[in-house]
Amino acid sequence: MKASVHDSYGSPDVLGFEEIDKPVIGDDQVLVRVNAASVNPLDWHFMRGTPYLVRIQAGLSKPKRKTRGADLAGQVEAVGKSVTRLQPGDEVFGEAGGAFAEYVAAREKVLALKPPNLSFEEAAAVPVAGLTALQGLRDKAEIQSGQKVLINGASGGVGTFAVQIAKSMGAEVTGVCSTRNVDIVRSIGAHHVIDYTQEDFTQGERRYDVMLDTVGNHSLSDCKSVINPDGVYVSIGSNQMGDWIGPLTHVLTVMIASWVGSQRLVSMLAQANKEDLAVLAGFLESGEVTPVIDRTYPLEETAEAIRYLEKGHARGKVVITV
C-alpha cells in the first residue's frame, strides 16, 4: 500500500511517499481502507520529534513508527475475531496511528459509524478536534445553558468545533480570531466575535464563566482576569516553543496555578472513545455541528499539508484525501 512515511525527525522534507506493507490487524482491531485523514499539531510534533519529551514515546534517535496521522474516515475491510460491533463494509470515522496511508489497523473502541450526511473528508476532520472541544467543554468546564463562554482561537480546528458545540449546549459564545476569520466564526454561530488585531480581550470589561484556550498566547494571569471568580479556564494548546518541553511549559504553569484561588484551571488532552464519537455523530447528523475544512491535499502531498498547518493560519481543518 502507499503511505506517507519518514525514517528520521525533521521538517516536512523528511516525509516521503512509499510502498509499505499493509498492516496486520489484532483480535480487537479492524482493517480500514482510508478514504480521508486530517492533520493535527501532534502530527508535526511527532514528525519533528520536538519538544524532545515526545521522543520518550516516539523513539529517542529516530521514529519507531514510520507513518503519521491519527484522524481518519473510511470503510472497514476486515475485522479481528474479538470485534463484535463493526463488520466489513461499514463506513467509519475515528482515530488510529498511521492514518496517512491507504490502509490502517484501528481498535474497534475508537471508531464509530460515519454519519450518512457527511462526506469522508468531513468525517475525517472530526475526531481529535471534535473530541477535544466536546470533552473540554462538557467534562472539564461542565458548561451550563446560559453561561458566557469565550473561545480563544475560534477559527482553528478545535475552535470551530468548540463554538458550535458550546452554542448547541445553550451557552452565549464569544469567539476570538483574526480579521480574516471574523465572518467564518460568526457564520458558525458565535454570538460575539473579537478581532484580536483590533482588541485585546484580556483588557476588556466583559467577564466569562468559561474560557477554552486553544492558543495559549496570553499569560495565565491575564486570562484569569476575565474569568468570573467561580469560573473555569481550560487549556488545550499553547504557542510556546522550545526544543525540550515547549508547550508543556504552559501545562505546568496551569497545574501550579490551579492550587490556589477559587477559579478552576485545567489542561487536557482528549481521550478517544466510541461513546463520545457517537455523541459527535449526533451533533453532525442533526446539523448542529458542521466541520470547517480549510484545504484538502492528496496523500502524496502530506508534507505540504503539514507545512501549511505549521504556519498557524489554517481555518478549521486541513484534510488529506486518499
C-alpha positions as CSV (number, residue, x, y, z in Angstrom):
1,M,0.0,0.0,0.0
2,K,1.0,3.6,-0.4
3,A,1.8,5.7,2.6
4,S,3.4,8.9,3.8
5,V,6.5,7.8,5.8
6,H,9.6,9.2,7.5
7,D,12.7,7.4,8.8
8,S,14.1,10.4,10.7
9,Y,13.0,13.5,12.6
10,G,12.9,16.9,10.9
11,S,10.9,19.3,8.8
12,P,8.2,18.2,6.4
13,D,11.0,17.5,3.9
14,V,11.7,14.2,5.8
15,L,8.3,12.8,4.6
16,G,8.4,10.5,1.7
17,F,5.7,8.7,-0.3
18,E,6.4,5.0,-0.4
19,E,5.0,1.5,-0.8
20,I,4.9,-0.3,2.5
21,D,3.2,-3.5,3.8
22,K,-0.5,-3.4,4.6
23,P,-1.0,-3.6,8.4
24,V,-1.9,-6.9,10.1
25,I,-4.9,-6.5,12.5
26,G,-5.1,-7.9,16.0
27,D,-8.1,-9.6,17.6
28,D,-9.7,-6.3,18.8
29,Q,-8.8,-4.3,15.6
30,V,-10.4,-3.7,12.2
31,L,-8.6,-3.0,8.9
32,V,-9.9,0.3,7.4
33,R,-9.4,1.4,3.9
34,V,-8.7,5.0,4.4
35,N,-10.7,7.5,2.3
36,A,-9.6,10.6,4.1
37,A,-7.5,11.7,7.1
38,S,-6.8,15.1,8.7
39,V,-3.7,16.8,10.1
40,N,-3.3,17.8,13.8
41,P,-0.5,19.7,15.6
42,L,0.6,16.4,17.2
43,D,1.5,15.1,13.8
44,W,4.1,17.7,13.2
45,H,5.4,17.5,16.8
46,F,6.0,13.7,16.3
47,M,7.4,14.3,12.8
48,R,9.9,16.8,14.1
49,G,10.5,15.0,17.4
50,T,10.0,18.2,19.3
51,P,9.7,19.0,22.1
52,Y,12.2,16.3,22.8
53,L,10.0,14.9,25.5
54,V,7.8,13.3,22.8
55,R,10.7,11.1,21.8
56,I,10.3,9.1,25.0
57,Q,7.2,7.7,23.3
58,A,8.1,8.2,19.7
59,G,11.7,6.9,19.7
60,L,14.9,8.6,21.0
61,S,17.0,8.8,17.9
62,K,14.5,8.0,15.1
63,P,10.8,7.4,15.0
64,K,9.5,4.0,16.0
65,R,6.5,4.4,13.7
66,K,7.3,5.5,10.1
67,T,3.7,6.6,9.4
68,R,2.0,9.6,11.0
69,G,-1.7,10.6,11.2
70,A,-4.5,9.9,13.7
71,D,-7.8,11.2,12.3
72,L,-9.4,9.0,9.7
73,A,-12.6,8.1,7.8
74,G,-13.0,5.1,5.6
75,Q,-14.5,1.7,5.0
76,V,-14.0,-1.5,7.1
77,E,-12.3,-4.2,5.0
78,A,-11.7,-6.9,7.7
79,V,-12.3,-7.4,11.4
80,G,-10.5,-9.2,14.2
81,K,-12.1,-12.2,15.9
82,S,-13.0,-10.2,19.0
83,V,-14.7,-7.4,17.1
84,T,-18.5,-7.6,17.6
85,R,-19.8,-4.1,16.7
86,L,-18.4,-3.5,13.3
87,Q,-18.3,-5.5,10.1
88,P,-16.8,-5.3,6.6
89,G,-18.5,-2.7,4.5
90,D,-19.2,-0.3,7.4
91,E,-18.3,3.3,6.9
92,V,-16.5,4.6,10.0
93,F,-14.6,7.5,11.4
94,G,-12.3,7.7,14.4
95,E,-8.6,7.5,15.4
96,A,-5.7,5.2,14.6
97,G,-1.9,5.7,14.5
98,G,-0.6,5.8,10.9
99,A,-3.6,7.2,9.2
100,F,-1.7,8.9,6.4
101,A,-1.8,5.7,4.4
102,E,-4.2,3.7,2.1
103,Y,-5.0,1.2,5.0
104,V,-4.7,1.4,8.7
105,A,-5.3,-1.0,11.6
106,A,-7.6,0.6,14.2
107,R,-9.1,-0.5,17.5
108,E,-12.8,-1.0,17.5
109,K,-13.2,1.0,20.6
110,V,-12.0,4.2,19.0
111,L,-14.2,4.0,15.9
112,A,-17.8,5.0,15.2
113,L,-20.2,4.7,12.3
114,K,-19.8,7.7,9.9
115,P,-22.9,9.9,9.8
116,P,-24.5,9.3,6.4
117,N,-24.9,13.0,5.7
118,L,-21.1,13.6,5.9
119,S,-18.5,13.0,3.3
120,F,-15.4,11.1,4.2
121,E,-13.4,14.3,4.1
122,E,-15.8,16.0,6.6
123,A,-15.9,12.9,8.9
124,A,-12.1,12.7,8.9
125,A,-11.9,16.3,10.1
126,V,-13.8,15.5,13.3
127,P,-12.1,13.1,15.7
128,V,-9.2,14.8,17.5
129,A,-10.5,18.4,17.2
130,G,-14.1,17.4,17.9
131,L,-13.3,15.2,20.9
132,T,-11.1,17.9,22.3
133,A,-13.8,20.6,22.1
134,L,-16.5,18.2,23.4
135,Q,-14.5,16.9,26.4
136,G,-13.1,20.3,27.2
137,L,-16.5,22.0,27.3
138,R,-18.6,19.2,28.7
139,D,-16.3,17.3,31.0
140,K,-13.6,19.8,32.1
141,A,-15.7,23.1,32.1
142,E,-19.0,21.4,32.8
143,I,-20.7,24.2,30.9
144,Q,-24.4,25.0,31.5
145,S,-27.0,26.7,29.4
146,G,-26.9,30.4,29.7
147,Q,-23.2,30.6,30.7
148,K,-20.9,33.0,28.9
149,V,-18.2,31.1,27.1
150,L,-15.0,32.5,25.5
151,I,-13.2,30.5,22.8
152,N,-9.7,31.8,22.2
153,G,-8.6,30.6,18.8
154,A,-12.2,30.2,17.5
155,S,-11.3,29.8,13.8
156,G,-8.9,26.9,14.3
157,G,-9.5,23.1,14.2
158,V,-10.7,22.8,17.8
159,G,-12.1,26.3,18.0
160,T,-14.6,25.8,15.1
161,F,-16.0,22.7,16.8
162,A,-16.0,24.4,20.2
163,V,-18.0,27.4,19.0
164,Q,-20.7,25.2,17.6
165,I,-20.8,22.7,20.5
166,A,-20.9,25.4,23.1
167,K,-23.8,27.1,21.3
168,S,-25.7,23.8,20.9
169,M,-25.4,23.4,24.7
170,G,-27.1,26.8,25.2
171,A,-24.1,29.0,26.0
172,E,-23.6,32.6,24.9
173,V,-20.4,32.2,22.8
174,T,-17.7,34.8,22.2
175,G,-15.0,33.8,19.7
176,V,-11.6,35.4,19.4
177,C,-9.9,35.3,15.9
178,S,-8.1,37.5,13.4
179,T,-9.7,39.9,11.0
180,R,-9.8,37.4,8.0
181,N,-11.7,34.9,10.1
182,V,-14.4,37.1,11.7
183,D,-17.0,36.2,9.2
184,I,-16.3,32.5,9.5
185,V,-16.6,32.5,13.3
186,R,-19.8,34.5,13.1
187,S,-21.2,32.1,10.4
188,I,-20.8,29.0,12.6
189,G,-22.8,30.6,15.4
190,A,-20.7,32.8,17.7
191,H,-22.9,35.4,19.3
192,H,-19.9,37.8,19.7
193,V,-16.6,37.9,17.8
194,I,-13.5,39.7,19.0
195,D,-10.9,40.6,16.3
196,Y,-7.6,40.3,18.2
197,T,-5.8,42.6,15.8
198,Q,-8.1,45.4,16.9
199,E,-8.9,44.4,20.5
200,D,-7.2,42.6,23.4
201,F,-9.9,40.6,25.1
202,T,-7.9,40.4,28.3
203,Q,-8.1,44.2,28.6
204,G,-11.9,44.4,28.0
205,E,-14.6,44.7,30.6
206,R,-16.6,41.5,29.7
207,R,-16.3,38.6,32.1
208,Y,-16.9,34.9,31.3
209,D,-17.9,31.8,33.1
210,V,-15.7,29.6,30.9
211,M,-12.7,30.2,28.8
212,L,-11.5,27.5,26.4
213,D,-8.0,28.4,25.3
214,T,-6.7,26.7,22.2
215,V,-3.8,29.1,21.6
216,G,-2.1,30.0,24.9
217,N,-0.9,33.3,23.6
218,H,-1.7,35.3,26.7
219,S,-0.3,35.0,30.2
220,L,-2.4,32.9,32.6
221,S,-2.9,35.8,34.9
222,D,-4.3,37.9,32.1
223,C,-6.7,35.1,31.2
224,K,-7.8,34.7,34.8
225,S,-8.6,38.4,35.0
226,V,-11.5,37.9,32.5
227,I,-13.0,34.8,34.2
228,N,-15.6,35.1,36.9
229,P,-14.4,34.1,40.4
230,D,-16.1,30.8,40.2
231,G,-15.3,30.3,36.5
232,V,-13.3,27.8,34.6
233,Y,-10.2,28.1,32.4
234,V,-9.5,25.1,30.1
235,S,-6.2,25.0,28.2
236,I,-5.8,22.6,25.3
237,G,-3.0,24.3,23.5
238,S,-0.1,26.7,23.6
239,N,2.1,28.5,21.0
240,Q,5.1,28.3,23.4
241,M,8.0,26.8,21.5
242,G,11.2,25.2,22.7
243,D,13.2,22.0,21.9
244,W,12.8,20.4,25.3
245,I,9.3,20.8,26.7
246,G,7.8,23.5,24.5
247,P,4.0,23.8,25.1
248,L,4.3,21.7,28.2
249,T,5.6,24.8,30.0
250,H,2.1,26.2,29.8
251,V,0.7,23.0,31.1
252,L,2.9,23.1,34.1
253,T,2.0,26.8,34.7
254,V,-1.7,25.9,34.7
255,M,-1.1,23.0,37.0
256,I,0.7,25.0,39.6
257,A,-1.7,28.0,39.4
258,S,-4.7,25.6,40.0
259,W,-3.5,25.0,43.6
260,V,-4.7,28.5,44.7
261,G,-7.8,30.6,44.1
262,S,-11.5,29.9,43.5
263,Q,-11.3,29.5,39.8
264,R,-10.8,26.1,38.2
265,L,-7.8,25.9,36.0
266,V,-7.2,22.7,33.9
267,S,-5.2,21.5,31.0
268,M,-6.3,18.5,28.9
269,L,-5.7,16.1,26.1
270,A,-8.7,14.4,24.5
271,Q,-9.3,10.7,25.0
272,A,-10.7,8.9,22.0
273,N,-13.6,6.6,22.7
274,K,-16.6,5.3,20.6
275,E,-19.1,6.8,23.1
276,D,-18.0,10.4,22.5
277,L,-17.6,9.8,18.8
278,A,-21.2,8.8,18.8
279,V,-22.1,12.0,20.6
280,L,-20.3,14.0,18.0
281,A,-22.1,11.9,15.3
282,G,-25.4,13.0,16.8
283,F,-24.4,16.7,16.6
284,L,-23.2,16.2,13.0
285,E,-26.4,14.3,11.8
286,S,-28.6,17.0,13.3
287,G,-26.7,19.7,11.6
288,E,-25.9,21.5,14.9
289,V,-22.2,21.0,14.1
290,T,-20.6,21.2,10.7
291,P,-16.9,20.6,10.1
292,V,-15.0,23.5,8.7
293,I,-12.4,22.5,6.2
294,D,-9.8,25.0,5.0
295,R,-7.9,22.9,2.4
296,T,-7.5,19.4,1.2
297,Y,-4.4,17.7,-0.1
298,P,-3.8,14.3,-1.8
299,L,-2.0,11.7,0.2
300,E,1.2,12.2,-1.8
301,E,1.3,15.9,-0.7
302,T,1.0,15.2,3.0
303,A,4.3,17.1,3.6
304,E,2.7,20.2,2.1
305,A,-0.4,19.8,4.2
306,I,1.7,19.7,7.4
307,R,3.8,22.6,6.2
308,Y,0.6,24.6,5.8
309,L,-0.8,23.7,9.2
310,E,2.5,24.6,10.9
311,K,2.2,28.2,9.7
312,G,-0.7,28.5,12.2
313,H,-3.2,30.2,9.9
314,A,-5.5,27.3,9.0
315,R,-9.2,28.0,9.2
316,G,-10.8,24.8,10.6
317,K,-9.2,21.6,9.5
318,V,-6.6,20.5,6.9
319,V,-7.7,17.2,5.3
320,I,-5.8,14.5,3.4
321,T,-7.7,12.7,0.7
322,V,-6.7,9.1,-0.1
